[in-house]
Amino acid sequence: MLRTPAARILDEADEPAVQRLLAADPVGACVIAGRVEVAGTAPVSLGAPLWGVGDGDRLDAVCLAGANLIPFAAPGAERAAAVAFAERARRAGRRCSTIVGPSAVVGPLWELLAPAWGPCRDHRPRQPLMAIDGPPAVAPEPRVRPVSPDQLEVLLPAAVAMFTEEVGVSPLRIDGGAGYRARVDELVRAGQSLAWIEDGRVLFKAEIGAVSRGACQVQGVWVAPALRGRGIGTACTAAVVEYARAVIAPVVSLYVNDYNTRARTAYRRVGFREVGEFASVLF
């Protein structure tokens, strides 16, 4: 009887194998790839353990076990990876606020973890992963610009509103929002936060929350409620794409809830196409 391979904690010696695995899908692996490119694969420098399934120079799957549990597996290895990661996650106990990644591995991973970790607060099993590798198909809104550090206080209320609306809980509930504020400030200072701000009011905002050499991932897209339904989000997202491709990475991606038909239609107008599927489990 064959045993499912166990997941092990990777170290700096595994970095070439990790990079080879992630390079097979720069869009789907963008979040982990960006972290590895900056910090390597040693747990101390990465800030969280990186679990791996495979031997020697070949890895079939990895999982970043930090504030978010982020699995990634080669095609065909998803089920075995889920079994291995679930075993390790059960032993470690839940320390993450979200499980997120390609649905082919997140789905079976959550099935195995649910008896020990459930119930979750929300399960979003189908989130189309979309990408664009050329100019936007609509004219960009020229008033969308990188947020400057002196605009942080103007941006924060919109960022909190977006997070609360999308995730279902306020980011201010933990540590009074200090950690969330620090993250928003980090993105602003890195030139990865863009907004249309007029008369001290945020009309649109988005962040480029994950960056690797091959791709970046747009997160936190938000339009002021009073302005929704006017096409503002489409033109503003086009501006984000134009900026990101010129300054950050050649491919721009994002994922969206399958039931958000308005957003999916807007992203298609911009030129995004569906290239995969993500899933999220929120605690």
C-alpha positions in Angstrom: 0.0 0.0 0.0 1.4 3.3 -1.1 1.6 6.1 1.5 0.9 9.7 0.7 4.1 11.7 0.9 4.5 13.8 4.1 5.0 17.5 4.0 8.3 18.8 5.4 9.5 22.2 6.4 11.7 23.6 3.6 14.9 25.5 4.1 17.4 27.5 2.0 18.7 24.4 0.2 15.2 23.9 -1.3 15.0 27.3 -2.9 15.9 26.2 -6.5 13.3 23.5 -6.5 10.7 25.9 -5.1 11.4 28.4 -7.8 11.1 25.8 -10.5 7.7 24.7 -9.2 6.4 28.3 -8.9 7.7 29.3 -12.3 5.3 26.9 -14.0 2.4 29.2 -13.1 3.5 32.8 -12.4 -0.1 34.0 -12.0 -1.4 31.3 -9.7 1.8 31.3 -7.6 2.3 35.0 -7.5 1.9 35.5 -3.8 4.3 32.8 -2.7 6.8 33.6 -5.5 7.0 37.2 -4.5 7.7 36.3 -0.9 10.4 33.8 -1.9 12.1 36.2 -4.3 12.5 38.7 -1.5 13.2 36.5 1.5 14.2 33.1 0.1 12.9 29.8 1.6 14.5 29.7 5.1 11.7 30.0 7.7 13.6 32.7 9.7 14.0 35.1 6.7 10.6 34.2 5.2 8.8 34.9 8.5 6.7 31.7 8.3 7.4 28.0 7.5 7.1 26.9 3.9 6.0 23.3 3.7 6.9 21.2 0.8 5.9 17.8 -0.8 8.5 16.1 -2.9 12.1 14.8 -2.7 15.5 15.9 -3.8 15.4 18.4 -6.7 11.7 18.0 -7.4 8.8 19.5 -5.4 5.2 18.8 -6.3 3.6 21.3 -3.9 4.4 24.0 -1.4 2.3 25.8 1.3 3.2 29.0 3.0 1.9 28.6 6.6 1.7 32.2 7.9 -1.1 34.6 8.7 -2.7 33.1 5.6 -2.4 29.4 4.7 -1.5 29.5 1.0 -1.1 26.1 -0.8 0.2 25.7 -4.4 0.5 22.4 -6.2 1.6 21.1 -9.7 -1.3 19.9 -11.9 -2.2 16.4 -10.8 -0.6 16.7 -7.4 -3.4 18.7 -5.7 -5.1 15.9 -3.8 -1.9 14.3 -2.5 -0.7 17.8 -1.5 -3.9 18.5 0.3 -3.6 15.3 2.3 0.0 16.1 3.3 -0.7 19.7 4.2 -3.9 18.8 6.1 -1.9 16.4 8.3 0.7 19.0 9.1 -1.9 21.7 9.6 -3.9 19.6 12.1 -0.8 18.9 14.1 0.2 22.6 14.2 -3.3 23.9 15.0 -5.0 26.8 13.2 -3.0 30.0 13.3 -4.2 31.5 10.0 -7.1 33.8 9.3 -7.6 32.6 5.8 -6.9 29.6 3.5 -6.5 30.9 0.0 -5.1 29.7 -3.3 -5.9 27.6 -6.4 -9.3 25.9 -5.8 -8.0 22.5 -6.9 -5.9 22.3 -3.7 -7.8 24.6 -1.4 -11.0 22.6 -1.9 -9.7 19.2 -0.8 -7.5 20.8 1.9 -10.6 22.4 3.5 -12.6 19.1 3.3 -9.9 17.4 5.3 -9.4 20.3 7.8 -13.1 21.2 8.3 -13.7 18.5 11.0 -10.8 19.9 13.1 -10.9 23.6 12.2 -14.5 24.2 11.3 -16.9 25.8 11.1 -15.4 28.6 9.0 -16.9 32.1 8.9 -17.2 32.0 5.1 -16.2 29.6 2.3 -15.8 30.9 -1.3 -15.1 27.9 -3.4 -15.1 29.5 -6.8 -13.2 32.7 -7.4 -12.2 33.1 -11.1 -8.5 34.1 -11.4 -8.1 36.7 -14.2 -5.0 38.1 -15.9 -4.0 40.6 -18.5 -0.6 40.8 -20.2 -1.2 43.7 -22.6 -2.5 47.2 -22.6 -6.0 47.7 -21.2 -8.8 47.6 -23.7 -10.5 50.8 -22.3 -9.1 54.3 -21.7 -7.6 54.6 -18.3 -8.8 57.2 -15.8 -5.9 59.7 -15.6 -6.8 60.8 -12.1 -5.9 57.5 -10.6 -2.4 57.9 -9.2 -0.1 56.3 -6.7 -1.1 57.4 -3.2 1.5 59.6 -1.5 2.4 59.1 2.2 0.8 62.4 3.2 -2.5 61.0 1.9 -2.5 58.0 4.2 -5.2 59.4 6.6 -7.5 60.2 3.6 -7.0 56.7 2.2 -7.5 54.7 5.5 -11.3 55.1 5.9 -11.8 53.8 2.3 -9.4 50.9 2.9 -11.2 50.0 6.1 -14.6 50.2 4.3 -13.3 48.0 1.5 -11.9 45.4 3.9 -15.1 45.3 6.0 -17.3 45.0 2.9 -15.3 42.3 1.3 -14.2 40.2 4.2 -17.2 40.7 6.4 -15.4 41.9 9.5 -13.5 45.2 10.3 -9.7 45.2 10.3 -9.9 47.4 13.3 -11.1 44.6 15.5 -7.6 43.3 16.1 -5.0 45.5 17.9 -7.1 48.6 17.2 -6.2 48.3 13.5 -2.5 49.0 14.1 -1.4 46.0 12.0 -3.8 46.9 9.2 -2.7 50.5 9.2 1.0 49.4 9.0 0.2 47.2 6.0 -1.6 50.0 4.1 1.3 52.4 4.9 3.7 49.8 3.6 1.9 49.5 0.3 1.7 53.3 0.0 5.4 53.7 0.5 6.2 51.0 -1.9 4.2 52.7 -4.7 1.7 49.8 -4.7 -1.4 51.7 -3.6 -3.4 53.7 -6.2 -6.4 55.9 -5.8 -8.5 58.7 -7.3 -8.7 61.2 -4.5 -10.6 64.4 -5.1 -11.4 67.2 -2.5 -10.2 65.0 0.3 -12.4 62.1 -0.7 -11.5 58.7 -2.1 -13.5 57.9 -5.2 -11.6 54.7 -6.1 -8.8 52.7 -4.6 -6.8 49.5 -5.3 -3.6 47.9 -4.1 -1.1 45.8 -5.9 -0.9 43.5 -2.9 1.5 40.8 -4.3 4.4 41.3 -6.6 6.8 38.8 -8.2 9.1 39.2 -11.2 6.6 37.5 -13.5 3.3 38.8 -12.3 1.5 41.0 -9.7 -1.9 40.7 -8.1 -4.4 43.5 -7.7 -6.3 43.5 -4.4 -8.8 45.7 -2.6 -10.5 47.2 -5.6 -13.2 49.7 -4.2 -15.4 52.4 -5.7 -17.2 54.8 -3.4 -20.8 53.5 -3.0 -22.5 56.6 -4.4 -20.5 56.3 -7.6 -21.1 52.7 -8.4 -22.8 51.6 -11.6 -21.3 54.5 -13.7 -18.3 52.7 -15.2 -15.9 54.4 -13.0 -14.4 51.1 -11.7 -13.7 50.0 -15.3 -11.7 53.0 -16.3 -9.9 53.2 -12.9 -9.0 49.5 -13.0 -7.6 50.1 -16.5 -5.4 52.9 -15.0 -4.1 50.4 -12.4 -3.3 47.9 -15.1 -1.4 50.5 -17.1 0.6 51.6 -14.1 1.3 48.1 -12.9 2.5 46.8 -16.3 4.8 49.9 -16.7 6.3 49.9 -13.2 5.8 46.6 -11.5 5.3 43.4 -13.6 4.4 42.4 -17.1 1.3 40.4 -16.1 -1.4 41.8 -13.9 -3.8 39.4 -12.1 -6.7 39.4 -9.7 -9.3 37.0 -8.4 -13.0 37.8 -7.9 -16.0 36.0 -6.3 -17.9 34.1 -9.0 -21.2 35.6 -7.9 -19.9 39.2 -8.4 -21.1 39.3 -12.0 -20.8 43.1 -12.3 -17.1 43.1 -11.3 -16.4 40.1 -13.6 -18.0 42.0 -16.5 -16.0 45.1 -15.8 -12.7 43.2 -15.6 -13.4 41.6 -18.9 -14.1 45.0 -20.5 -10.6 46.1 -19.2 -9.1 43.1 -21.0 -8.7 40.5 -18.2 -9.3 36.9 -19.1 -10.0 33.9 -16.9 -6.8 31.8 -16.5 -7.7 29.7 -13.4 -9.8 29.5 -10.3 -9.0 30.4 -6.6 -10.9 29.5 -3.5 -10.9 31.1 0.0 -11.9 29.9 3.4 -12.3 32.7 6.0 -12.2 32.3 9.8 
